[in-house]
Amino acid sequence: MENYIKSMQDTIMKYAEILSEVLKVDVEILDYKLNRIAGTGEFEGKINNDISNEGHIYKRVIETGEKNVNRNPGKQEICIGCPHMNSCEEKFGMSTPIKMNNKVIGVIGFVCFTEKQKQHILRNLETFSKFSDQIADLIALKAKEEIEKNSMMDIMNLLIKTIDKMEEGVAIVDENNKLFKANHLAKNILKISKNEKELTVDLTATENYIFNKREYILNINGKSFMLIGDAYKIHLSDVQFYKIFIFNDLDTMKERLFTVTNTKENIGLDRILGENQKILDIKQKIKKVASSTSTVLITGESGTGKELFSRAFHMESDRVNQPFIAINCASIPDTLLESELFGYVKGAFTGADPKGKIGKIELAHGGTLFLDEIGDMPLYLQAKLLRVLEDRKVVRLGSNKVIDVDVRIIAATNKNLEKIIQEKTFREDLFYRLNVIPIYIPPLRDRKDDIQLLAEFFIKKYTKLFNKEIKHIDPKLIEYLLKYDWPGNVRELENAMEYMVNMIHNGIIDASLLPSKILNSSCINDHEFNLEKIEKETIQKALKTYGRDLESKKKISKKLGIGIATLYRKLEKYKLQ
């Protein structure tokens, strides 16, 4: 049993003095080991003495937990064995147990050394007895508070040993907002040096939440920090508490968020396969402009790998250690796309998360924002995006607060933006703002010299993934692959190879395993004088000669003797956009 009374000796002494003054008797208070913790009168000079050899009545009280009133000290049976039995100077004694959780932790002894004192007590015995019970209860209550305080401090000490192991900043602030303890990471984030003492912390919560954690403004040492975390109060008593703040800086939380939500691995140029000259030229171009802040517009048919090249752009840039945030403008309903891009504050609209939400543009601060299928973005959002590109600022929905952003935007589309500009579904000013660095990814049919390389890569990838063994790849398979036009481009080729690996049963890959659509199409011989084929090849040559921008297409339509609208229809028909 812990010696709780001993740990609060100064307080116990005050209670003894109060009792002695009120009751006009000598008072001693002992712990459960019969060490005198406090005493008045005859006992004043005998504090901290061990009376276990003589305190027989006190022993009985501790053992039974019952009060004892001794009207004739030295003459009771219980006094037998006491060295002062025959020479006892005491005239009266009353012993009250101090109990906590039904355990006796000490005794209050009231002792009369004169007949006058004894008569004074006896005249008011019931009242004084109740008073002694109240004092005993008060001491027990204070002892309990001391236990709780000591327990809390034990927890605090354990916490202090633990927080330096945490991967988040931890600051413990006392009831006066003084910094009590901060772990190593917190000191780094808050720029606190080892020698700084008596720092005052001012912590204010905002209305914003990120990743279900609240945003706070923390002021310390004349500096202000935007932090994300949780604050907890730990009460030690009715008035004393410690506040524990577990946090990270805003940039770290954003990095965690995009790491969790952005599941695709980062891919550099070295991971993009292709020996075709057009692909090599694109890679070289990306290396030249990767570290620029200019916007990029990647065009090409579906399945050509536009996102792959956008990630390579990011990996080759100076922003490689900052977020890469991707969003598909076609896969999110128009009503939600705005809030996804710009975010919103608490109560911005019906159905919104009550904690608010940070937008993708803001999340990409310092890094790259990839807007896939930009041609599907609604007109009103195109205007807002244009303002972001020009002003480098965003405003969350429902807020008036302007937030500065440093974001490089890479947009991609498989649509002919020049055509939909004419149809009034895409803003011409946004097109020119995006098209600073144009990148056109050729379809697989225009880089057939890469088909074998890609096919072998995908076969190897999926045999490893599915734990399959390949004994032989039939060389004629490549002939079939080269005959097919691949309207789904690299994505379709990958899917076909995955299908074939799934269908292997004897370790041999040959053309018979190809999906029926590809197998049947590859078996059809093109007629040498096919008019559509000749027309398509003619337009292809014209595009290669004159280019693909609007002015070039006007020249092509004039050379071919057709209108610009007819040219666009044929481009769409032959998938040459």
C-alpha positions as CSV (number, residue, x, y, z in Angstrom):
1,M,0.0,0.0,0.0
2,E,1.3,3.4,-1.0
3,N,2.0,5.9,1.9
4,Y,-0.4,8.5,0.5
5,I,-0.5,10.5,3.8
6,K,3.2,10.9,4.0
7,S,3.3,12.5,0.6
8,M,1.0,15.3,1.8
9,Q,2.6,15.9,5.2
10,D,2.4,19.7,5.0
11,T,-1.4,19.6,4.4
12,I,-1.9,17.0,7.1
13,M,-0.1,19.2,9.6
14,K,-2.5,22.1,8.9
15,Y,-5.5,19.8,9.6
16,A,-3.9,18.7,12.9
17,E,-3.5,22.3,13.9
18,I,-7.2,23.1,13.0
19,L,-8.4,20.1,15.0
20,S,-6.3,21.0,18.0
21,E,-7.5,24.6,18.0
22,V,-11.2,23.6,17.7
23,L,-11.2,20.7,20.1
24,K,-8.7,22.2,22.6
25,V,-6.8,18.9,22.8
26,D,-3.5,17.5,21.5
27,V,-3.7,15.9,18.1
28,E,-1.5,13.4,16.3
29,I,-2.1,12.0,12.8
30,L,-0.3,8.7,11.8
31,D,0.0,6.7,8.6
32,Y,-0.9,3.0,8.4
33,K,2.6,2.1,9.5
34,L,2.2,4.2,12.7
35,N,4.6,6.8,11.7
36,R,3.6,10.2,13.2
37,I,3.0,12.5,10.3
38,A,1.7,15.5,12.2
39,G,1.3,16.5,15.9
40,T,0.4,19.3,18.2
41,G,1.1,20.1,21.8
42,E,2.9,17.1,23.4
43,F,3.5,15.6,20.0
44,E,4.8,18.7,18.2
45,G,8.4,17.8,18.7
46,K,7.9,14.1,17.9
47,I,6.9,14.3,14.2
48,N,8.2,11.5,12.0
49,N,8.6,9.2,14.9
50,D,7.7,5.5,14.6
51,I,5.3,4.5,17.5
52,S,4.5,1.0,16.3
53,N,5.9,-0.4,19.6
54,E,3.5,1.6,21.7
55,G,0.5,2.6,19.6
56,H,-1.6,-0.5,20.5
57,I,-5.0,1.2,20.2
58,Y,-4.0,2.7,16.9
59,K,-3.1,-0.8,15.6
60,R,-6.5,-2.0,16.5
61,V,-8.2,0.9,14.7
62,I,-6.1,0.2,11.6
63,E,-6.9,-3.5,11.7
64,T,-10.7,-3.2,12.3
65,G,-11.3,0.1,10.6
66,E,-13.5,1.1,13.6
67,K,-13.3,4.2,15.8
68,N,-12.1,3.8,19.3
69,V,-12.9,5.9,22.4
70,N,-10.6,5.3,25.3
71,R,-12.0,6.8,28.5
72,N,-9.3,5.3,30.7
73,P,-5.9,5.1,28.9
74,G,-3.4,2.6,30.3
75,K,-6.2,0.6,32.0
76,Q,-7.8,-1.2,29.1
77,E,-7.0,-4.8,28.1
78,I,-5.8,-3.5,24.7
79,C,-3.1,-1.4,26.4
80,I,-1.3,-4.6,27.8
81,G,2.2,-4.7,26.4
82,C,2.5,-0.9,26.0
83,P,5.7,0.3,27.7
84,H,3.8,3.3,29.2
85,M,0.8,1.3,30.5
86,N,1.5,1.9,34.2
87,S,2.9,5.4,33.7
88,C,0.4,6.7,31.1
89,E,-0.2,10.4,31.5
90,E,-3.2,10.4,29.1
91,K,-6.6,11.1,30.5
92,F,-8.7,10.4,27.4
93,G,-8.2,9.4,23.8
94,M,-10.3,9.0,20.7
95,S,-8.9,7.4,17.5
96,T,-10.6,7.9,14.1
97,P,-9.6,5.8,11.1
98,I,-8.8,7.6,7.8
99,K,-10.3,5.4,5.1
100,M,-9.9,5.5,1.3
101,N,-11.7,2.9,-0.9
102,N,-12.6,1.0,2.3
103,K,-8.9,0.7,3.3
104,V,-7.5,2.4,6.4
105,I,-4.6,4.6,5.3
106,G,-4.1,6.4,8.7
107,V,-5.4,7.4,12.1
108,I,-6.3,10.7,13.8
109,G,-5.6,10.6,17.5
110,F,-7.2,13.0,19.9
111,V,-5.5,12.9,23.3
112,C,-6.4,14.7,26.6
113,F,-3.6,15.2,29.2
114,T,-5.7,17.1,31.7
115,E,-9.1,16.4,33.4
116,K,-10.3,19.7,32.0
117,Q,-9.6,18.7,28.5
118,K,-11.3,15.3,29.1
119,Q,-14.5,16.9,30.4
120,H,-14.6,19.3,27.5
121,I,-14.5,16.5,25.1
122,L,-17.0,14.3,27.0
123,R,-19.6,17.2,27.1
124,N,-19.5,17.4,23.3
125,L,-18.4,13.9,22.4
126,E,-21.0,13.3,19.7
127,T,-20.3,16.6,18.0
128,F,-16.6,16.3,18.2
129,S,-16.8,12.6,17.0
130,K,-18.7,13.7,13.9
131,F,-16.2,16.5,13.3
132,S,-13.3,14.1,13.5
133,D,-15.0,11.9,10.9
134,Q,-15.4,14.9,8.6
135,I,-11.7,15.7,9.0
136,A,-10.8,12.1,8.3
137,D,-12.9,12.1,5.2
138,L,-11.3,15.4,4.1
139,I,-7.8,13.9,4.5
140,A,-8.9,10.8,2.5
141,L,-10.3,13.1,-0.2
142,K,-7.1,15.1,-0.4
143,A,-5.1,11.9,-0.5
144,K,-7.2,10.6,-3.4
145,E,-6.7,13.8,-5.3
146,E,-2.9,13.4,-4.6
147,I,-3.1,9.9,-6.0
148,E,-4.9,11.1,-9.1
149,K,-2.4,13.9,-9.6
150,N,0.5,11.5,-9.1
151,S,-1.1,9.0,-11.5
152,M,-1.6,11.7,-14.1
153,M,2.0,12.8,-13.7
154,D,3.1,9.2,-14.1
155,I,1.1,9.2,-17.3
156,M,2.6,12.5,-18.3
157,N,6.1,11.2,-17.7
158,L,5.4,8.1,-19.7
159,L,3.9,10.3,-22.4
160,I,7.0,12.5,-22.4
161,K,9.2,9.4,-23.0
162,T,6.9,8.2,-25.8
163,I,6.3,11.4,-27.8
164,D,9.8,11.5,-29.2
165,K,9.1,8.2,-30.9
166,M,6.1,9.6,-32.8
167,E,6.1,10.6,-36.4
168,E,4.0,13.6,-35.7
169,G,4.7,16.8,-33.8
170,V,3.6,16.7,-30.2
171,A,3.4,19.8,-27.9
172,I,2.2,19.6,-24.3
173,V,0.9,23.0,-23.0
174,D,0.1,23.7,-19.3
175,E,-2.9,25.5,-17.8
176,N,-1.1,28.9,-18.4
177,N,-0.5,28.1,-22.1
178,K,3.2,27.6,-21.4
179,L,5.0,25.0,-23.5
180,F,5.6,22.2,-21.1
181,K,7.2,19.7,-23.5
182,A,7.6,19.3,-27.3
183,N,9.1,16.4,-29.2
184,H,11.9,16.6,-31.7
185,L,9.6,16.9,-34.7
186,A,7.5,19.6,-33.1
187,K,10.6,21.6,-32.4
188,N,11.6,21.4,-36.0
189,I,8.2,22.4,-37.3
190,L,7.9,25.3,-34.9
191,K,11.5,26.3,-35.2
192,I,12.2,26.0,-31.5
193,S,15.9,26.0,-30.4
194,K,17.2,24.0,-27.5
195,N,17.9,27.0,-25.4
196,E,14.5,28.6,-25.6
197,K,12.5,28.5,-22.3
198,E,9.1,29.8,-21.0
199,L,7.5,29.9,-24.4
200,T,3.8,30.8,-24.6
201,V,1.6,29.0,-27.1
202,D,-1.5,30.5,-28.6
203,L,-3.6,27.9,-30.4
204,T,-6.7,28.8,-32.5
205,A,-8.9,26.4,-34.4
206,T,-10.2,27.4,-37.9
207,E,-13.3,26.1,-39.6
208,N,-11.3,24.0,-42.0
209,Y,-10.6,20.3,-42.0
210,I,-8.2,18.2,-44.0
211,F,-8.1,14.4,-43.9
212,N,-10.6,14.6,-41.0
213,K,-8.2,16.6,-39.0
214,R,-8.7,20.2,-38.0
215,E,-6.7,23.2,-39.2
216,Y,-5.1,25.4,-36.5
217,I,-3.2,28.6,-36.3
218,L,-0.4,28.3,-33.7
219,N,1.5,31.4,-32.6
220,I,4.7,31.0,-30.7
221,N,7.8,33.0,-30.2
222,G,6.5,35.7,-32.6
223,K,5.9,33.3,-35.4
224,S,2.6,32.0,-36.9
225,F,2.2,28.4,-38.2
226,M,-0.7,26.8,-40.1
227,L,-1.0,23.2,-38.7
228,I,-3.3,20.2,-39.0
229,G,-4.0,18.0,-36.1
230,D,-6.0,17.3,-32.9
231,A,-5.9,19.0,-29.5
232,Y,-6.9,17.2,-26.3
233,K,-7.3,18.4,-22.7
234,I,-6.1,16.3,-19.8
235,H,-7.5,17.4,-16.4
236,L,-5.3,16.9,-13.3
237,S,-7.9,18.6,-11.0
238,D,-10.8,21.0,-11.2
239,V,-8.5,23.8,-12.3
240,Q,-5.3,22.3,-13.5
241,F,-5.0,20.8,-16.9
242,Y,-2.6,20.1,-19.7
243,K,-3.4,20.4,-23.4
244,I,-1.8,17.9,-25.8
245,F,-1.6,19.0,-29.4
246,I,-0.7,16.3,-32.0
247,F,0.0,17.9,-35.3
248,N,1.7,18.2,-38.7
249,D,2.4,21.1,-40.9
250,L,0.0,21.7,-43.7
251,D,2.4,20.7,-46.5
252,T,3.1,17.3,-44.8
253,M,-0.6,16.6,-44.4
254,K,-1.2,17.4,-48.1
255,E,1.6,15.1,-49.1
256,R,0.1,12.3,-47.0
257,L,-3.3,12.9,-48.6
258,F,-2.1,12.8,-52.1
259,T,0.0,9.7,-51.4
260,V,-3.1,7.9,-50.1
261,T,-5.4,9.0,-52.8
262,N,-2.9,8.9,-55.7
263,T,-2.3,5.2,-56.0
264,K,-0.4,5.0,-59.3
265,E,3.4,4.9,-59.0
266,N,5.5,7.7,-60.2
267,I,6.8,7.0,-63.7
268,G,9.7,8.7,-65.3
269,L,10.7,8.8,-69.0
270,D,12.8,5.7,-68.6
271,R,9.7,3.7,-67.8
272,I,8.0,4.7,-71.1
273,L,8.8,2.1,-73.7
274,G,9.2,3.0,-77.3
275,E,12.0,3.2,-79.9
276,N,9.8,4.8,-82.6
277,Q,11.3,8.2,-83.6
278,K,8.1,10.0,-82.7
279,I,8.2,8.7,-79.1
280,L,11.9,9.5,-78.9
281,D,11.2,13.1,-80.0
282,I,8.5,13.5,-77.4
283,K,10.9,12.3,-74.7
284,Q,13.5,14.8,-75.8
285,K,11.0,17.6,-75.8
286,I,9.8,16.7,-72.3
287,K,13.3,16.8,-71.0
288,K,13.8,20.3,-72.5
289,V,10.7,21.8,-71.0
290,A,10.0,19.7,-67.8
291,S,11.4,22.3,-65.4
292,S,9.4,25.2,-67.0
293,T,6.2,26.4,-65.3
294,S,4.4,26.7,-68.6
295,T,1.2,24.8,-69.0
296,V,1.1,21.7,-71.1
297,L,-1.6,20.3,-73.4
298,I,-1.3,16.6,-74.2
299,T,-3.5,15.3,-77.1
300,G,-3.9,11.9,-78.6
301,E,-6.4,9.1,-79.0
302,S,-7.8,7.2,-76.0
303,G,-5.3,4.6,-74.8
304,T,-2.1,6.2,-76.0
305,G,-0.8,6.9,-72.5
306,K,-1.4,10.6,-72.0
307,E,-1.4,10.3,-68.2
308,L,1.8,8.2,-68.4
309,F,3.5,11.1,-70.2
310,S,2.1,13.7,-67.7
311,R,3.6,11.8,-64.8
312,A,6.9,11.6,-66.7
313,F,6.7,15.4,-67.1
314,H,6.3,15.7,-63.3
315,M,9.2,13.3,-62.5
316,E,11.6,15.1,-64.8
317,S,10.7,18.5,-63.4
318,D,11.9,20.5,-60.3
319,R,8.6,19.6,-58.7
320,V,9.4,15.9,-58.4
321,N,9.3,16.0,-54.6
322,Q,6.0,17.8,-54.5
323,P,2.4,16.5,-55.1
324,F,1.2,15.1,-58.4
325,I,-2.6,15.3,-58.3
326,A,-4.7,13.8,-61.1
327,I,-8.4,14.4,-61.7
328,N,-10.5,13.1,-64.6
329,C,-12.9,15.8,-65.7
330,A,-15.2,13.3,-67.5
331,S,-15.6,10.9,-64.7
332,I,-17.0,13.4,-62.1
333,P,-20.5,14.9,-62.4
334,D,-20.5,18.6,-63.3
335,T,-22.2,19.5,-60.0
336,L,-19.3,17.9,-58.0
337,L,-16.3,18.8,-60.3
338,E,-16.2,22.4,-59.0
339,S,-16.0,21.3,-55.4
340,E,-13.4,18.7,-56.2
341,L,-11.2,21.3,-57.9
342,F,-11.7,24.3,-55.7
343,G,-12.8,22.7,-52.3
344,Y,-15.4,24.3,-50.0
345,V,-15.8,25.5,-46.5
346,K,-18.2,24.4,-43.8
347,G,-21.9,24.9,-44.8
348,A,-21.0,25.9,-48.4
349,F,-23.9,23.9,-49.9
350,T,-26.5,21.3,-49.0
351,G,-25.0,17.9,-48.6
352,A,-21.5,19.2,-48.2
353,D,-19.2,17.6,-45.6
354,P,-19.8,19.6,-42.4
355,K,-16.0,19.8,-42.0
356,G,-15.4,21.3,-45.4
357,K,-12.9,20.0,-48.0
358,I,-9.7,21.1,-49.5
359,G,-9.7,21.2,-53.3
360,K,-7.4,19.4,-55.7
361,I,-5.9,22.6,-57.0
362,E,-4.9,23.6,-53.5
363,L,-3.6,20.1,-52.7
364,A,-1.3,20.3,-55.7
365,H,0.3,23.5,-54.4
366,G,4.0,23.4,-55.2
367,G,3.5,20.4,-57.6
368,T,1.6,19.4,-60.7
369,L,-2.1,19.2,-61.4
370,F,-3.1,16.8,-64.2
371,L,-6.5,17.5,-65.7
372,D,-7.5,14.5,-67.8
373,E,-10.3,14.8,-70.4
374,I,-10.2,18.6,-70.2
375,G,-12.5,18.8,-73.2
376,D,-15.3,17.5,-71.0
377,M,-15.1,20.4,-68.5
378,P,-18.2,22.5,-68.4
379,L,-17.9,26.1,-69.7
380,Y,-18.5,27.9,-66.4
381,L,-15.6,25.9,-64.8
382,Q,-13.4,26.7,-67.8
383,A,-13.8,30.3,-66.9
384,K,-12.8,29.7,-63.3
385,L,-9.8,27.6,-64.3
386,L,-8.7,30.3,-66.7
387,R,-8.6,32.8,-63.7
388,V,-6.5,30.3,-61.7
389,L,-4.0,30.1,-64.5
390,E,-3.8,33.9,-64.8
391,D,-4.0,34.9,-61.1
392,R,-2.5,31.8,-59.4
393,K,-5.2,32.1,-56.7
394,V,-8.2,30.0,-55.7
395,V,-11.2,30.6,-53.5
396,R,-13.0,27.7,-51.9
397,L,-16.8,27.5,-52.4
398,G,-18.6,29.5,-49.7
399,S,-15.5,31.5,-48.8
400,N,-14.1,34.9,-49.5
401,K,-10.6,34.0,-48.6
402,V,-8.1,34.1,-51.5
403,I,-5.5,31.3,-51.3
404,D,-2.3,31.6,-53.3
405,V,-1.3,28.5,-55.3
406,D,1.8,27.5,-57.2
407,V,0.7,24.8,-59.5
408,R,1.8,23.6,-62.9
409,I,-1.2,22.4,-64.9
410,I,-0.9,19.6,-67.5
411,A,-4.1,19.0,-69.4
412,A,-5.0,16.1,-71.7
413,T,-7.8,15.3,-74.1
414,N,-8.7,12.9,-76.9
415,K,-11.0,15.4,-78.3
416,N,-10.4,17.9,-81.1
417,L,-10.4,21.1,-79.1
418,E,-10.3,23.3,-82.2
419,K,-13.5,21.7,-83.4
420,I,-15.3,22.0,-80.1
421,I,-14.2,25.6,-79.9
422,Q,-16.2,26.2,-83.1
423,E,-19.1,24.3,-81.5
424,K,-18.9,26.8,-78.6
425,T,-18.4,24.1,-76.0
426,F,-14.8,25.0,-75.2
427,R,-13.3,28.4,-74.6
428,E,-10.8,29.6,-77.1
429,D,-8.9,31.7,-74.6
430,L,-8.5,28.7,-72.3
431,F,-7.3,26.6,-75.2
432,Y,-4.5,29.0,-76.0
433,R,-3.6,29.4,-72.3
434,L,-3.3,25.6,-72.0
435,N,-1.6,25.0,-75.3
436,V,1.6,26.7,-74.5
437,I,3.6,23.5,-74.7
438,P,1.6,21.1,-77.0
439,I,2.5,17.3,-76.9
440,Y,0.8,15.0,-79.4
441,I,1.0,11.3,-78.6
442,P,0.8,9.2,-81.8
443,P,-1.6,6.2,-82.0
444,L,-0.1,2.8,-81.9
445,R,-0.9,2.2,-85.7
446,D,1.6,5.1,-86.4
447,R,4.4,3.5,-84.3
448,K,4.0,-0.1,-85.3
449,D,7.8,-0.6,-84.8
450,D,7.1,-0.5,-81.1
451,I,4.4,-3.2,-81.1
452,Q,6.8,-6.2,-80.6
453,L,8.6,-4.4,-77.8
454,L,5.4,-3.5,-76.0
455,A,3.8,-6.9,-76.5
456,E,6.8,-8.7,-75.0
457,F,6.9,-6.3,-72.1
458,F,3.2,-6.9,-71.3
459,I,3.6,-10.7,-71.6
460,K,6.5,-10.7,-69.2
461,K,4.5,-8.4,-66.8
462,Y,1.4,-10.7,-66.6
463,T,3.2,-14.0,-66.6
464,K,5.0,-12.8,-63.5
465,L,1.8,-11.4,-62.0
466,F,-0.2,-14.6,-62.6
467,N,2.8,-16.9,-61.8
468,K,2.6,-18.5,-65.3
469,E,5.5,-20.1,-67.2
470,I,6.2,-19.3,-70.8
471,K,8.1,-21.9,-72.8
472,H,7.8,-20.4,-76.3
473,I,6.3,-17.4,-78.1
474,D,5.4,-18.1,-81.7
475,P,7.1,-15.6,-84.0
476,K,4.0,-15.5,-86.3
477,L,2.1,-13.9,-83.4
478,I,3.9,-10.6,-84.1
479,E,2.7,-10.7,-87.7
480,Y,-0.9,-10.8,-86.5
481,L,-0.2,-8.0,-84.1
482,L,1.3,-5.8,-86.9
483,K,-1.7,-6.4,-89.2
484,Y,-4.2,-5.0,-86.7
485,D,-4.9,-1.3,-86.5
486,W,-5.3,-1.1,-82.7
487,P,-8.1,1.5,-82.3
488,G,-7.7,1.2,-78.5
489,N,-4.0,1.8,-78.9
490,V,-1.5,0.7,-76.2
491,R,-4.3,0.1,-73.7
492,E,-5.9,-2.4,-76.1
493,L,-2.6,-4.1,-76.7
494,E,-2.0,-4.5,-73.0
495,N,-5.5,-5.9,-72.5
496,A,-4.9,-8.4,-75.3
497,M,-1.6,-9.6,-73.9
498,E,-3.2,-10.0,-70.4
499,Y,-6.0,-12.0,-72.0
500,M,-3.5,-14.3,-73.8
501,V,-1.5,-14.9,-70.6
502,N,-4.7,-15.9,-68.8
503,M,-5.5,-18.4,-71.6
504,I,-2.1,-20.2,-71.6
505,H,-2.4,-23.9,-70.8
506,N,0.8,-25.5,-72.2
507,G,3.3,-22.6,-71.9
508,I,3.1,-21.6,-75.5
509,I,1.8,-18.3,-76.7
510,D,0.6,-18.2,-80.3
511,A,-1.9,-16.3,-82.4
512,S,-4.7,-18.8,-81.5
513,L,-4.8,-17.2,-78.1
514,L,-5.6,-13.7,-79.4
515,P,-9.0,-12.2,-78.7
516,S,-11.3,-13.1,-81.6
517,K,-11.8,-9.5,-82.7
518,I,-8.1,-9.0,-83.2
519,L,-7.6,-12.5,-84.7
520,N,-10.4,-12.1,-87.3
521,S,-9.4,-8.6,-88.2
522,S,-5.8,-9.6,-88.8
523,C,-6.8,-12.4,-91.1
524,I,-8.6,-10.1,-93.5
525,N,-6.4,-9.0,-96.4
526,D,-6.7,-5.3,-97.4
527,H,-7.5,-4.7,-101.1
528,E,-4.8,-2.8,-102.8
529,F,-7.3,-0.4,-104.4
530,N,-9.4,0.3,-101.4
531,L,-10.6,4.0,-101.8
532,E,-11.1,4.6,-98.1
533,K,-7.6,3.3,-97.4
534,I,-6.1,5.6,-100.1
535,E,-8.1,8.6,-98.8
536,K,-6.9,7.9,-95.2
537,E,-3.3,7.5,-96.3
538,T,-3.5,10.8,-98.3
539,I,-4.8,12.7,-95.4
540,Q,-2.1,11.2,-93.1
541,K,0.6,12.3,-95.5
542,A,-0.9,15.8,-95.7
543,L,-0.9,16.1,-91.9
544,K,2.7,15.0,-91.7
545,T,3.6,17.5,-94.4
546,Y,1.7,20.6,-93.2
547,G,1.1,19.9,-89.5
548,R,-2.0,19.6,-87.2
549,D,-2.8,23.1,-86.1
550,L,-5.8,25.1,-87.4
551,E,-3.9,27.0,-90.1
552,S,-2.3,23.8,-91.3
553,K,-5.7,22.1,-91.6
554,K,-7.0,25.0,-93.6
555,K,-4.2,24.5,-96.1
556,I,-4.9,20.7,-96.2
557,S,-8.6,21.3,-97.0
558,K,-7.6,23.7,-99.7
559,K,-5.1,21.3,-101.2
560,L,-7.6,18.4,-101.1
561,G,-10.4,20.5,-102.6
562,I,-12.7,20.0,-99.6
563,G,-14.2,22.3,-97.0
564,I,-12.7,22.5,-93.5
565,A,-15.9,20.9,-92.0
566,T,-15.6,18.0,-94.4
567,L,-11.9,17.5,-93.4
568,Y,-12.8,17.4,-89.7
569,R,-15.5,14.7,-90.4
570,K,-12.9,12.6,-92.3
571,L,-10.3,13.1,-89.5
572,E,-12.9,11.9,-87.0
573,K,-13.9,9.0,-89.3
574,Y,-10.3,7.8,-89.7
575,K,-9.4,8.6,-86.1
576,L,-6.7,11.0,-87.2
577,Q,-7.5,13.9,-84.9
